[in-house]
Amino acid sequence: MNSLLKPSVQFASIIALLLGCSSSNSQAAERPNVIVIMSDDQGGGDYGFMGNSIIRTPELDAMHKRGGFLSRFYVSPVCAPTRACLMTGRYNYRTRCIDTYIGRAMMDTDEVTLAEFLKDAGYQTGIYGKWHMGDNYPLRAMDQGFQDSLVHRGGGIGQPSDPIGAEGKYTDPTLIKNGKEVSMKGYCTDIYFDAAMEFISKRARANEKFFTYIATNAPHGPFHDVPKELYDEYSQVDFSPILVNKLNPQRLEKENEKLARIAAMITNIDQNVGRLFAKLKGLGILENTIVIYLNDNGPNSVRFVGDMRGMKTAVDDGGIRSPLLFHWPAKVKAGSSSDSLSAHIDLLPTILDACGVDVPAGHKVDGRSFLPLLTGERKGLPQRQVVLQTHRGNKPQQYHHFAIHEHPWKLVHPSGFGKESFAGEPKLELYNLSNDPRQKNDLAGDRQDVAARLKTAYEAWFKDVSSTRPDNFAPPRIVIGTKHEMRSVLTRQDWRHASGQPWAGNSNGVWLIEALEAGDYEIELIFKGDHPAGQATISAGSFTRKIDIPASQERGHTTTIRLPSGKMTLAANVVFGNKPQGPHQVILTRK
């Protein structure tokens, strides 16, 4: 969070202090530890307990048997929106996090995260893996409640936000440890779990309660770097039984190769889950530690998703359903389950409920606790509606690529994630998921009463989430030159795209920044690949400077600039052979 305490957190701090004064140490000790594990692009059918006969997940299968299970749990079609919902308990359209890149995956710093709530209540907090809601102050996980942070930048390793010299390295990656680039040894998923278990061990030995968030970037692509022994095993497997479409021999060979790599990453995660449970048992804290497992969206290929249809980016159920495993031996009996409609927005209120932490009055949360369903206190909860909507573009468009659920009904307009907008009247589809989970029989014409009612409910939802704050969908800004981050690495992940394909070599964009005070900065422009000699024009506020760029030189293009205080746009336009483009990255260092 910003250096100024968020009002809602400040209120929560006072409440927590008062509660602490009135509660005994024994009561505090009864609070559970919390671990949330979320994989990236693992589909809802990529588990043995979900009927997958090919991809091995024995540790997660065992976790499913030992704990609780939500079978009708929804997430967003893509990753950053799911993460914003999980961290805040609020629909992501309230948070300014509306897409996955070009500055629209950044979350507003006024949002209060699960980590902030729990830290304020006395928990030690750590994140390991993927944050994906801002790489610079004040947007980083370490600014938003996490006291220990080991993450990659952007939406994944192998993207333009990678540290220079460590591009695409799942093995021996360069990660960001509490704001500093650190070269690591090992496979990324193993590294995240190792760091998380080290954090957990320290907290357990100090008799401190902890919240640990392990968010793997596996099995997200690229797929060139996967655990070798598991890949060697899976490369001999025929994945035809979990393919949805029939493929010709050449295409089938390529798909088998891709799925072998994805399966290797998934089983590697599963093995790490087993290591984690062994660690918890060895530390003597397994009984009163909540461990939650989910995936962030549908699968990253067209493959088995149980009795549903769809994949990542789709608003069909296969793109937005995840199993939710909830392991808490102290309170949740083995085999506890519920098919009640629930979603990512429910994780924050559920965890706070389990930890005895109240949401301050006046702080709006869209989710609700599902804990009573798993502890056996309640068999069901009141009827509700859950809306999922995500598409490309700078501003959400009403009716574009959305689904509203009210069990058993689903009203959906699958107009496409990759599209900026759609034209004309929405062609709404209505399905009864209780007897048509694959969404084959559109009932919009037969049940116009239900379709009209859900359409009205969706419209009210869209109006509500769109009016959370003035200028609700304006992108957040990166704050430069503070003691929190004297060296700001600006990447194409968070630039506001201006021309070309957003991440293509010849694309261009600008960064929205803010300086709290005037200051001098060294600015370095970084370019990737061979390029002819050119000239760059750097502009920020009223400042403009030109510098020559030698041919085929990646780094060393530096100059000193003085920036005023206030909000401004930073641009670095270069012309190579009469072709304009932007830099690969820009590094601003306060002098």
N, C-alpha and C positions, 0 to 999 in steps of 0.2 A: 504494500500500500504506500501511498505518499507519505512524506515526512510528517504531514499533519494528520492526526488520527481521524479516521472516518467516524462521523457522528454515531452511526449505529454500532460500530465496534466500541466506541468510547462508552456508550450506554451499557453495552454488554460487559465491558470491563468492570464497571461499577457494580452491576448485578452479581458478576462472578466473585468479586471481592466480598460483597455482603454475604453471598452464599458460603464462601470459604470461611468467613468468620463464624458462621452459625453451624457449620457442618464439622463433624469429627473427622480425624484423619482416617479412621476405619471406613467411614462412608466414602471418602474420596478413593480409598484403595479398592473399593468394590467396583468402581467404574471400569469398563472394559478398555483394553487396548483396541486399536482399529487399524486394519490393513485393507486397503482397496487395491485390487489388481485389475488392470484393464488392458487387454490386448488390442492391437491395431489392425483392422481389416480381417480378423478372424470371424468367419460367419457363424450364424446361429446353428448351423448343422455340422460344424467342425469338431464335434465331441463324440466320444463313444457313447455316453449316456443319452445323446440326442439321436442315436441310431446310425452314426457313421461307422462303417465297417472297415475303413481303410486307414484313416488317420488315428494314430494311437494317442490316447489321453488317459492313461491308467490313474494318474494321481488326481486329475480332476473328476474322473469317474468315482474314485473313492471319496473325494470331497462331497460329491453329490449324494452319495449314500449316507455319509456321516452327518450332514447338515440339512439346512433348509433350501428350498428351491421355489423360485417364482417362474412359472411357465408362460405367463403372458406379460412380458416385460419389454418395453419399447425404448429405443434410442433414436438419435437423429440419423439421417441418411449418410452423413459424412462426419469426419472426426472432430474438428474444432467446435462446432455447435454442440455436440454431445458433451464435450469437456466443459464448456461454459455452463451447461445445464447441470451437470454433475456437481461442479464446484460451488454453484450458487443456489441450487434448488429453484431456479427461475428459468423461464423460457429464454433461450439465447437471444431472441429479438429484443429483450429488455436490456441486454448487456453490451450492445454494439458489436458483439461477435457474431457475424452473419454469414461468413464464408470461410474458406480455408487458406486464403493467401491474399497477396497484393494489398496488405493493410487491413483486410476485413476479418482476419482471425484474431485481431487484438481485442481484448476485453476491457471495458471501461473500469478505471481504477476505483470508482465509487462503489463498485460491487463488493459485497462482503463474502469471502470464500469460506468453505468448510474449514480450511486450514486456519483462517483467522479466528473463526468461532472457537475452534478447539484449542488453539494456542492461548487465546484469551481465558479459556477455562482451565488452564494449567497443563495442557498436553504439550509434549515435545513433537515437532512436526518435521517430516522429511519427504522429499519427492525424488524419484529415481526413474529417469526415462524421458517421457514425452510430456511437455507442458502445452505448447502450441497455442498460446494466447498472448504472445508478445515476448520479444527477445531483448528488449531494452528497458531501462528504468523509465517509468515506474510500473511497467507491465509484467515484469518477470515473476516467476513463481516465488523467488526469494523476496520480492517486494509485496507479495500477496499472501503472506502468512506462513511460508515454509522456512523454517530455521536452518535446515540442511537441504542442499539442492545439488543434484548431479543430473544434468539434463543435456539433451542435444538441442540445437537451435531449430527454429522453423517447424515444419510439419513432419520432418523425418530426415534421417541420414540419407545422403544422396541427392539433396536439394541445394539450390543456390545459397542457402544460409550456412552451409558447411564451413567450418574453419578452413582457411587457405592451407593447402598441403595435406589435408586429411579428407578430401572429398570422397564420399561414397563408402567409407570404411566402417563396415559392421564389425570387423575384427580389428583390434587395436585402434579404436576410434579416438579422436580428440573430442572430449566432452567439456561442458561448462560446469565447473565445480564452484558453487557459491560465487558466481560471477567471473571466474577466471578460467581460461582455456587450459585444460590438463590432458596430456597424452596418456592414454590408458592401454593396458595389456589385456587381451582376452576378447571373447565374443560379447557384443553389446548387451544381450539379454542376461548373460551370466554376470556381467559387470553390474548391472542394475540390481540384481538380486543379492550379489555379494555386498554391495554398498548398503542396501536396505537392511540386510541381516546384521551388518556391523553396527548400524545405527540402532537397531532393535536390541542388540546385545548390550550396548552401552546403557540404553535407557532401562532395560530390565535389571541390570546390575546396580543401577542407581535407584531402583525402585520408583521409576518415573513412568507415568502413563504416556503413551505415544500414539500418534497417527502417522501411518506410513502409506504413501501413495506410490505404487509401482505401476508405471504406464509404459509398457514396452512399445517400441516402434516395429517390432515383428508381429505378424508376418507381412507387414507392409513392404512393398517393393522399394528399391530394386532388389532383384533376386540373385544377383551374381555371387553374393557372399553369405553362405549359410553353414550351419554346423556340418562338418565333412562326414563324420561317421553316420549321422542320421541321413544325410543326403545319399551316401553310398547305399544305405539300406533301401530308402524309398525309390531310388532310381531303378530298382528292379521290380517295382510294383506297377500293376495295371490299374489305373485310376478310373477306368470306364464305369465301374459301378456307381461312382458318385458324380458322373457328368450328367448334366441335364439335356444337352443336345448331342445328337449323333454327329461325329466328325469324320472327315475322310482320313485315310491313313497318315498322310503327311501332317495334317493339322493335329491329329491325335497324338503323334509323336511329340510335337512341340508343347501341347497341353500337358502331356504326361511329365515332361521335363520341368515345366513351370510348377505343376502341382507337387512334384517331388521336393522342390525347394521350399514351397509353402508349408508342406507337411513337416519337413525337417525343422522349420522354425517353430511350428506349433508344438511338436513333441518336445523340443528344447524348452519351451516355456513350461510345458507340463512337468518336465523333469525338475525345473527350478521351483515349481510349486511344491513338489515333493521335498526338496531340500529345505524350503522355508518351513514346512510343517515339522520336519525333523528338528530344526533349530528351535522352534517354539516349544516343542516337547522337551528338548534338552535343557532349555532355560526354565522349565517349569511354569510356563505362562500360557500353555495351549488352552486350558479350560476357559479362561476369561479374556480371550482375544478374539475379536470379531475378524474373520477373514471373508472378504467379498470378492467374487470373480465375475467379470462380465466382458463382453466385447463392445467396441465403440460404434459399430455399424455392420452392415451386411458384408458378405465375403467379397474379396477383390478379384473374383472371376465367377463365371456362371457355373456353379456347382451345387451340390446337395444342400438344401436348406430345410430338410424335413418335409412337412406337408404344406409348405408355402411356395411362393414364387418370388423372384427378384434377387438382386444383388446390391452391392454398395452403390450409393447415390439414388437408389429407387425408393419411392414411397409405398411400393408394394410391401407386404409384410416381410418378405425375405430380405429386404434392404434395411428394415428398421426394427427387427426383433433380435433380442439377445436372451439367452438363458441367464438367470441371476442366481448365483450360488451364494449362500449365506451361512457361514460356519461359525457357531458360537455355542460350544458344548454347555456352558453354564446356563444358558437360557433357551436354546433352540434344540429340540429333540431331533435325533436322526430320522430322516424321512418326512419331516415337516414340509408341506408344500401348499401353494395357493395358485389358483388361476385367475385371481383378481387382477383387473387392469391396473398396471403400474408402469413407471417410466423413470428415466434418468433424473428427472426433477425431484423424485422421491428419495434419492439417496441421502441428500443433506438432512432433511427433516427426520429420516429414519435413524441415521447415525447420531444426530443430536439427541433424539429421543432415547436411544440406548445409553448415551453418555450422561443423561440428566442435564443437558444444556438447553436452556430456553432461548427461542428466537425473540429478540427484543420487540416489544409492542410497537406497531407502526412499520416494522420491516416486512415487506411483502414477499412471501414465498409461495410459489405456485404448486409445489409438491406437497405430499402428505406422508406421514409415517406409515409404512407397511409392517412395522415390527409386530404389532398385535396379531397379524395373520400367521406369523411364523412361531411366535411364542405360545399360540393357542388361546390367547385372550379373546380373540374375535375370529369368527369363521368367515366374515365378509365385511366389506366397507361400503358406504353409500355409493350409489351409482355416480359415475363421473365421466367427463370427457377429456381426452388427451389429444393434443394437436401436434403434428410434426410437419414442419415446412422448411425447406432449404433449397436455394438455387443460386446460380451465379449472378453477379451483378452488385452494384453499389448500394442498392436499396431494395428491400423486399417488395414484391408486387402481389397485391391481393389475388387470391385463387391460384397463383403460380406454384405448381409442384408441392401440393399439400395433401395431407390426410388427416381427417378427424375421426377419432374412435370413441364409440360409446357401446360397449359390448352388448349384443353381438355385432353391432353395426359398424361399418367402415365406409365413410364417404371420402372419395379420393379424386384428385385431378393430377395424374402423372404426366405433367407437361414437360418434364425434362430438367435435370440438374444442370447440364452443360449449357443451357440457353439463358441469355440475359433476360428475356421476357417472352411472353406469348401474345398472339394477336387474337382478337375476336372473343366470343363468349366461351367460358370454360365448359368443356364437356365432362360433367361430373358423373362418376361411376359410384354405385352403391352395392356393397356386398354384405351378406350375412356370414360372418366368419365362423360361426358355430357349426354350420353345415357346408361351408364353401371356403375353406382356408386358402385354397389356391386361387381364389378370386376369378372363377371362370364364368359365373352367372351374374351378370350385371342386372340389379333390380331397380335401377333408378327410375325406369318407366313404370314398373309395377307398384313400387312403394314410394310414390311421389310425396306422400305425407312425411315419411321419415327423411327422405332426401332434403325436402324443404326445411324441415326443423333443424337438421344438422348443418345445412348451409347457413342458416340464420345464426346458429351458435358459432360457427367458424368466423363469420363476419364480425360478430361481437368480440371474439377472441383477438382477431387481427387488429381491430381498432384499439383494443385495450393494450396489447403488447407494443403497438406502434406509438403509443402516446405516453410511454413510461417517463420520458424526460423531454424537454424542448430539444428540437433538432435531434430526434431520437437515434437516427441512423448515421450521424456524422462519425467518421473514423476517429479513434483516439490519437493522441500525439505522443511522440517520443520526447522525453525531457532530457536535455543534454547539459553537460558541464557541472553536474552536482557531485558532492562527495560520494554519492551512492554509485555513480558510474562516470568516472572521469574520461574513460575511453569507450566511445560508443561505436559499435560495428553495425553499420546500416546495410541491410541486404535486400535483395529483390523479394524476399518473403513479405516484407512490410512496406515496400514502396507503393505509391499510388500509381498504378500503371497508366502510361500516357499513349504509347504507340507500339505496334508490333505484337507478337505473341508475348504474354507476360514474362516468361522465363527464357525466351529465345535470345540468342546472342545479340541480335540487332534490335532488341526491344529497348524501350525507354520508360522512365518514370521519375517521380519526385518523392521526397520524404517530407512528411508533415512533422515539424519539430517545434520545440519550445525551449527557450533559454530563460531561466529565472533571473539571470543577471547578465550584463554585457561581459564579454571575455574574449581572449585570444585563443585560437585553436589551430593545431596542425591538422590539415586535411590530406588524406591519402586516397587516391583513386586506384582501384584494382581492376585489371582487365584479364579475361581468360582467353586462351587460345592465341594463335598467330593473328596479327593484325598489322596493317601498314602504319606508317607514321601519321599522326593527326594532331589536332588541337582540341583541347577541352575548355569549355566555358563553365565556370563554377559560379552559381548565383545563390544567394540566400538573403532575404530581406532586400536591402538596397545595395548589398555588396555584390560586385561582379569582378571576376578575375579569369584571365586566360592562361593556360599552361600548355606547353608542348608535350606530346606523348610520343616517345620513340617507338619504332616498329618492334613488334613481338616482345615487348617488355611487360611482364605481369604486374610488378610492384615498383615502388620507388617514385611514383608520380605524386610529389608532395608540394605543398605550399602552406603559408600561414595566412589565416584570415581572422578578422575581428568581427564578431557577431554581436548585434545589439540584444537587449533583453526583449522578450515577448515571443509571440507565435509567428512562425514564418515557414516558407517552403524552401527546401534545399534541393537544387537541381545540379547535375553535372553532365552536361551534354558534350559529346565528343563527335567529331566528324572524321571518319576514316574513308579516304577515297571518295569523297562527296556523299558518303552514306552516314547519316547521324545515328547515334545509339547512346545508351547510358552505360555506366560502369557496371562491373559485376558486383562489387561492393565498395563502400566508402567507409573509411575509419576517421572519426572525429576525436581528437584528443585535446582536452583542455590544458592549456599551458600554465 
